[in-house]
Amino acid sequence: MPSLYLHIPFCKARCGYCDFVTYTGMEESMPRYISALQEEVRRKTKGERPETIFIGGGTPTALDLKSFERLMELVDSLRKAEGNQEITLEANPESLRPELIELMRSGGINRVSMGLQSTNDDLLRFMGRIHNYRTFLEAYEALQRAGFTNLSFDLITGIPGQTQTALARTLQQTLDLEPAHCSVYSLILEQGTPFYRKWANHELTLPDDETDRLLQDLMVDGLTAAGYERYEISNYSKPGFACRHNLNYWALGEYWGCGAAAAEYVGHERALNVASLSEYLLAVENGKDPTLERKVQTHEEEIEEFIFMGLRQTQGISRAVFKERFGRPVEAIYDQVLPRFLASGVLVLTPTHLYLTRRGLDISNYILSDFLLSDAALDARSDDRAGAAKQSLT
């Protein structure tokens, strides 16, 4: 059974680094949006219950109270009567009101991903966040009192002005709270964002590569020393608390995507919904498909995606699963690529798995671009497409 992703594209304010499809000042559209989301979910799931549900955004907790209540009613209708279905909600601290927390419990939310980013208030203001660390602590404590135990924190490294001392303090304060899970991302400037424009105009300076690596190493070493398992390049969990929804993505599993700009992968077909809020609403309300583009994946494309996503995980790729899924051993398909990386010590091939070493994870974009460019092994993919793939990873 596929997983299900629900996109809630509303925010109170837009952060300087954000390039997600989100809208501010659109509160009047929230009720219509939830109605459209309910209808799209009904059409796609046809009464089936997904293995996992992930509600992201945007800021799902930025919804008005009535719209959020209806969202939780939708989630509740998708709950399984038995089993340990994982249902995740993304939340920002300033919007976690007591009434919403109560609705989250009744709706079946059992995992909450909180956008902390940093415990340094100056850095939070710089990024455009509208919470401070005290607000975060209050929201965290309210969730604990309500019985939520599977809590995940999002953290960012490489913020302009972020020192090793400031990051070490964020790390220690995070460890003191003992979340079940942490996601640690290095700040990336995406075109079209305010931060990118400032950088292009020489108004913003990012840490150099050496400093950025030191900051990332600080988090890797600190979290793993505290007992967190690094199970994916950017994700760490206590035993038993890895995000099952994301593990399904990385295993090239199926998932439905509902909402504006939501993506999905079902039956070897990838689809992407329109990003425009108005276009999405009109399409669903008029009984039309809100899909912007749809494409059946070729066998070769699925091999590449399986490699690309599988090697993000620290356990890597199961050789047996790869052969069963694609009909040939991974070492036979990538016989021109593997020897160099195995010899350099960034990739390891055991009798059961293929995985990146810690250094390999550090330079994974460089390594994975060569897997995407293995045209000879994958029956001569076009040079133009390969070049575009490499450019997107560098």
C-alpha positions as CSV (number, residue, x, y, z in Angstrom):
1,M,0.0,0.0,0.0
2,P,1.4,3.5,-0.9
3,S,2.3,6.1,1.6
4,L,0.5,9.5,1.5
5,Y,1.9,13.0,1.4
6,L,-0.4,16.0,2.1
7,H,0.9,19.4,1.2
8,I,-0.4,22.4,3.2
9,P,1.0,25.5,1.3
10,F,0.3,28.2,3.9
11,C,2.7,30.1,6.1
12,K,2.5,33.1,8.4
13,A,5.8,34.4,7.0
14,R,8.3,33.2,4.4
15,C,11.8,32.5,5.5
16,G,14.7,34.0,3.5
17,Y,16.1,30.6,2.4
18,C,12.8,28.9,1.6
19,D,12.0,27.8,-2.0
20,F,9.0,25.5,-1.2
21,V,5.6,26.2,-2.7
22,T,4.0,28.3,0.1
23,Y,1.7,31.3,0.3
24,T,1.3,34.0,2.9
25,G,-1.7,36.2,3.5
26,M,-4.1,33.7,2.0
27,E,-6.1,32.8,5.0
28,E,-9.4,33.2,3.1
29,S,-8.4,30.3,0.9
30,M,-7.8,27.8,3.7
31,P,-11.4,26.4,3.9
32,R,-11.6,25.9,0.1
33,Y,-8.2,24.3,0.1
34,I,-9.0,21.7,2.8
35,S,-12.2,20.8,0.9
36,A,-10.2,20.3,-2.3
37,L,-7.6,18.3,-0.5
38,Q,-10.3,16.0,1.0
39,E,-11.7,15.5,-2.5
40,E,-8.3,14.7,-4.1
41,V,-7.5,12.2,-1.3
42,R,-10.8,10.5,-1.8
43,R,-10.2,10.1,-5.6
44,K,-6.7,8.8,-5.2
45,T,-6.9,6.5,-2.2
46,K,-10.4,5.1,-3.1
47,G,-10.9,4.1,0.6
48,E,-7.5,2.5,1.0
49,R,-5.5,3.3,4.1
50,P,-1.9,4.4,3.5
51,E,1.0,2.8,5.3
52,T,2.3,6.2,6.5
53,I,1.0,9.8,6.2
54,F,3.2,12.9,6.2
55,I,1.6,16.3,6.4
56,G,4.1,19.0,5.3
57,G,4.2,22.4,3.9
58,G,4.4,25.3,4.3
59,T,3.2,25.2,7.8
60,P,0.2,22.9,8.5
61,T,-0.2,24.4,11.9
62,A,-0.7,27.8,10.3
63,L,-4.2,26.8,9.3
64,D,-7.1,28.5,11.0
65,L,-8.7,26.4,13.8
66,K,-11.7,25.2,11.8
67,S,-9.6,24.3,8.7
68,F,-7.1,22.4,10.9
69,E,-10.0,20.5,12.6
70,R,-11.2,19.4,9.2
71,L,-7.7,18.4,8.2
72,M,-7.5,16.2,11.3
73,E,-10.9,14.7,10.5
74,L,-9.4,13.8,7.1
75,V,-6.4,12.2,8.7
76,D,-8.6,10.4,11.2
77,S,-10.6,8.9,8.3
78,L,-7.4,7.4,6.9
79,R,-6.2,5.8,10.1
80,K,-5.8,2.0,10.2
81,A,-7.7,0.1,12.9
82,E,-4.7,-1.9,13.8
83,G,-0.9,-1.8,13.4
84,N,1.6,1.0,14.0
85,Q,0.7,3.4,11.2
86,E,3.1,6.4,11.3
87,I,1.4,9.8,10.9
88,T,3.7,12.8,10.9
89,L,2.8,16.5,11.1
90,E,5.2,19.3,10.4
91,A,4.8,22.2,12.9
92,N,6.4,25.6,13.6
93,P,6.7,26.5,17.3
94,E,4.8,29.8,17.2
95,S,1.7,28.2,15.7
96,L,1.4,25.2,18.1
97,R,-1.6,26.5,20.1
98,P,-3.2,24.3,22.8
99,E,-6.4,23.8,20.7
100,L,-4.3,22.5,17.8
101,I,-2.4,20.1,20.0
102,E,-5.7,18.7,21.3
103,L,-6.9,18.2,17.7
104,M,-3.7,16.6,16.7
105,R,-4.2,13.9,19.4
106,S,-7.8,13.2,18.3
107,G,-6.7,13.1,14.6
108,G,-4.2,10.4,15.2
109,I,-0.9,12.4,14.8
110,N,1.8,10.3,16.4
111,R,4.9,12.0,15.1
112,V,5.7,15.7,15.1
113,S,8.5,17.4,13.1
114,M,9.3,20.8,14.6
115,G,11.2,23.5,12.8
116,L,13.8,24.6,15.3
117,Q,16.7,25.4,13.0
118,S,18.8,27.0,15.7
119,T,18.6,27.9,19.4
120,N,20.3,31.2,18.7
121,D,17.7,34.0,18.6
122,D,19.9,36.3,16.5
123,L,20.3,33.6,13.8
124,L,16.6,32.8,13.9
125,R,15.7,36.5,13.2
126,F,18.3,36.6,10.5
127,M,16.7,33.6,8.7
128,G,13.3,35.2,9.0
129,R,11.9,32.8,11.5
130,I,9.0,34.2,13.6
131,H,9.8,32.1,16.7
132,N,12.5,32.4,19.3
133,Y,14.0,29.7,21.4
134,R,11.8,30.3,24.3
135,T,8.7,29.9,22.1
136,F,10.2,26.6,20.8
137,L,10.7,25.3,24.4
138,E,7.1,26.2,25.3
139,A,5.7,24.4,22.3
140,Y,8.0,21.4,23.0
141,E,6.9,21.2,26.6
142,A,3.2,21.5,25.6
143,L,3.6,18.5,23.2
144,Q,5.3,16.5,25.9
145,R,2.5,17.2,28.3
146,A,0.0,16.1,25.7
147,G,1.7,12.8,25.4
148,F,3.7,13.2,22.2
149,T,7.0,11.2,22.4
150,N,8.0,10.8,18.8
151,L,9.3,14.4,18.2
152,S,11.8,15.4,15.5
153,F,13.8,18.7,15.3
154,D,15.0,20.3,12.1
155,L,18.3,22.1,12.4
156,I,20.4,24.1,9.9
157,T,24.2,24.4,9.6
158,G,26.2,26.9,7.5
159,I,24.0,29.9,8.4
160,P,25.9,33.2,7.6
161,G,27.3,34.3,11.0
162,Q,27.0,30.9,12.6
163,T,30.1,30.2,14.7
164,Q,31.2,26.8,15.9
165,T,30.5,28.0,19.4
166,A,26.9,28.9,18.5
167,L,26.3,25.6,16.8
168,A,27.9,23.7,19.7
169,R,25.4,25.4,22.0
170,T,22.5,24.5,19.7
171,L,23.7,20.9,19.7
172,Q,24.0,20.7,23.4
173,Q,20.6,22.3,24.0
174,T,19.1,19.9,21.5
175,L,20.6,16.9,23.2
176,D,19.4,18.2,26.6
177,L,15.8,17.9,25.3
178,E,16.4,14.4,24.0
179,P,14.2,14.4,20.9
180,A,13.6,11.0,19.2
181,H,14.9,12.3,15.9
182,C,16.9,15.1,14.3
183,S,17.2,16.3,10.7
184,V,20.3,18.4,10.1
185,Y,20.6,20.3,6.8
186,S,23.4,22.5,5.4
187,L,22.0,25.8,4.2
188,I,21.6,25.8,0.4
189,L,20.8,29.0,-1.5
190,E,18.1,28.2,-4.0
191,Q,17.5,30.5,-6.9
192,G,14.6,32.9,-6.5
193,T,14.9,33.1,-2.7
194,P,15.8,36.4,-0.9
195,F,19.0,34.8,0.4
196,Y,20.0,33.9,-3.1
197,R,19.4,37.4,-4.4
198,K,21.4,38.9,-1.5
199,W,24.3,36.4,-2.2
200,A,24.2,37.3,-5.9
201,N,24.4,41.0,-5.0
202,H,27.4,40.3,-2.7
203,E,25.2,41.2,0.3
204,L,25.5,37.8,1.9
205,T,28.6,35.7,2.6
206,L,28.4,31.9,3.2
207,P,30.9,30.0,5.3
208,D,33.8,28.6,3.2
209,D,34.0,24.9,2.4
210,E,36.3,24.2,5.3
211,T,34.2,26.0,7.9
212,D,31.0,24.4,6.5
213,R,32.7,20.9,6.8
214,L,33.7,21.7,10.4
215,L,30.2,22.7,11.3
216,Q,28.7,19.5,9.8
217,D,31.3,17.3,11.4
218,L,30.5,18.9,14.8
219,M,26.8,17.8,14.4
220,V,27.7,14.3,13.1
221,D,30.1,13.6,15.9
222,G,28.0,15.1,18.6
223,L,24.7,13.3,17.7
224,T,26.3,10.0,17.1
225,A,28.3,10.2,20.4
226,A,25.0,10.9,22.1
227,G,23.5,7.6,20.8
228,Y,21.7,8.9,17.7
229,E,22.0,6.6,14.6
230,R,22.9,8.4,11.4
231,Y,20.7,6.4,9.1
232,E,20.6,8.9,6.2
233,I,22.9,11.7,5.1
234,S,20.9,14.4,7.0
235,N,18.9,12.3,9.5
236,Y,19.6,10.9,12.9
237,S,17.3,8.9,15.3
238,K,17.3,7.1,18.5
239,P,16.8,3.3,18.0
240,G,13.4,2.6,16.5
241,F,12.6,6.2,15.6
242,A,13.8,6.5,12.0
243,C,11.1,8.2,9.8
244,R,9.3,5.3,8.1
245,H,7.7,7.7,5.6
246,N,11.0,9.0,4.3
247,L,12.5,5.5,4.4
248,N,9.8,4.5,1.9
249,Y,10.9,7.4,-0.4
250,W,14.5,6.3,-0.2
251,A,13.6,2.7,-1.0
252,L,11.8,3.9,-4.2
253,G,8.5,2.9,-2.6
254,E,5.1,4.1,-3.9
255,Y,3.3,7.2,-2.4
256,W,0.4,9.3,-3.3
257,G,0.8,13.1,-3.3
258,C,-2.2,15.4,-2.7
259,G,-2.3,19.2,-2.6
260,A,-0.8,22.0,-4.7
261,A,2.7,21.1,-6.0
262,A,2.5,17.7,-4.4
263,A,4.5,14.9,-6.1
264,E,3.7,11.2,-6.3
265,Y,5.1,7.9,-7.5
266,V,2.6,5.1,-8.1
267,G,2.9,2.2,-10.6
268,H,6.2,3.3,-12.1
269,E,4.7,6.7,-12.9
270,R,5.7,10.0,-11.4
271,A,3.3,12.9,-11.3
272,L,3.4,16.5,-10.1
273,N,0.4,18.7,-9.3
274,V,0.1,22.3,-10.3
275,A,1.8,24.7,-7.9
276,S,-0.7,27.6,-8.4
277,L,-3.1,27.7,-5.5
278,S,-5.9,29.1,-7.7
279,E,-5.3,26.6,-10.5
280,Y,-5.3,23.7,-8.0
281,L,-8.6,24.8,-6.4
282,L,-10.3,25.3,-9.7
283,A,-9.2,22.0,-11.1
284,V,-10.4,19.9,-8.1
285,E,-13.6,21.9,-7.7
286,N,-14.5,21.3,-11.3
287,G,-13.8,17.6,-11.2
288,K,-10.6,17.8,-13.1
289,D,-7.2,16.3,-12.5
290,P,-4.8,18.9,-10.9
291,T,-1.8,17.2,-12.3
292,L,0.7,19.4,-14.1
293,E,2.9,16.7,-15.6
294,R,2.9,12.9,-15.6
295,K,5.6,10.5,-16.8
296,V,6.1,6.8,-16.8
297,Q,9.6,6.0,-15.6
298,T,11.9,3.9,-17.8
299,H,13.7,0.9,-16.4
300,E,17.0,2.9,-16.6
301,E,15.5,5.9,-14.8
302,E,14.3,3.7,-11.9
303,I,17.7,2.1,-11.6
304,E,19.3,5.6,-11.3
305,E,16.8,6.8,-8.8
306,F,17.1,3.6,-6.7
307,I,20.9,4.1,-6.6
308,F,20.6,7.9,-5.9
309,M,18.2,7.5,-3.0
310,G,19.5,4.3,-1.7
311,L,23.0,5.5,-1.3
312,R,21.8,8.4,0.8
313,Q,21.1,5.9,3.5
314,T,24.0,4.8,5.7
315,Q,23.1,1.1,5.3
316,G,23.2,1.6,1.5
317,I,21.6,-0.7,-1.0
318,S,20.8,-4.3,-0.6
319,R,22.4,-6.2,-3.4
320,A,19.7,-8.9,-3.2
321,V,16.9,-6.4,-3.4
322,F,18.6,-4.6,-6.3
323,K,18.9,-7.8,-8.3
324,E,15.4,-8.9,-7.6
325,R,14.0,-5.5,-8.6
326,F,16.1,-4.9,-11.7
327,G,17.1,-8.3,-12.9
328,R,20.9,-7.8,-12.8
329,P,23.5,-7.4,-10.1
330,V,24.4,-3.8,-9.3
331,E,28.1,-4.6,-9.9
332,A,27.3,-5.8,-13.4
333,I,25.3,-2.6,-14.3
334,Y,27.9,-0.3,-12.8
335,D,31.1,-2.2,-13.6
336,Q,32.6,1.0,-15.1
337,V,31.8,3.2,-12.1
338,L,32.3,1.0,-9.0
339,P,36.0,0.1,-9.2
340,R,37.3,3.7,-8.9
341,F,35.2,4.6,-5.9
342,L,35.8,1.2,-4.2
343,A,39.5,1.7,-4.6
344,S,39.4,5.2,-3.2
345,G,37.7,4.0,-0.1
346,V,34.5,6.2,-0.4
347,L,32.3,3.2,-1.3
348,V,32.1,-0.3,0.1
349,L,30.8,-3.5,-1.5
350,T,30.1,-6.3,1.0
351,P,28.4,-9.7,0.2
352,T,25.1,-8.1,1.0
353,H,25.2,-4.3,0.6
354,L,26.7,-1.4,-1.3
355,Y,27.2,1.7,0.8
356,L,29.1,5.0,1.2
357,T,31.6,5.5,3.9
358,R,31.5,8.6,6.0
359,R,33.8,10.4,3.7
360,G,31.7,9.1,0.8
361,L,28.6,10.7,2.4
362,D,30.4,14.0,2.7
363,I,31.0,14.1,-1.1
364,S,28.0,12.1,-2.1
365,N,26.8,14.6,-4.7
366,Y,30.1,14.2,-6.6
367,I,29.9,10.4,-6.4
368,L,26.3,10.1,-7.3
369,S,26.7,12.3,-10.3
370,D,28.9,9.6,-11.8
371,F,26.2,7.0,-11.2
372,L,23.7,9.2,-13.0
373,L,26.2,9.6,-15.9
374,S,26.8,5.9,-16.5
375,D,25.3,6.0,-20.0
376,A,27.3,3.1,-21.3
377,A,26.1,0.8,-18.5
378,L,22.5,2.1,-18.9
379,D,22.2,1.7,-22.6
380,A,23.4,5.0,-23.9
381,R,21.3,7.7,-22.3
382,S,21.6,11.0,-24.2
383,D,24.6,13.2,-23.5
384,D,22.4,16.2,-23.1
385,R,20.3,14.6,-20.3
386,A,23.5,13.3,-18.6
387,G,25.1,16.8,-18.7
388,A,22.0,18.3,-17.2
389,A,21.9,15.8,-14.4
390,K,25.6,16.4,-13.5
391,Q,25.0,20.2,-13.5
392,S,22.1,19.9,-11.1
393,L,24.3,18.0,-8.6
394,T,27.2,20.4,-8.6
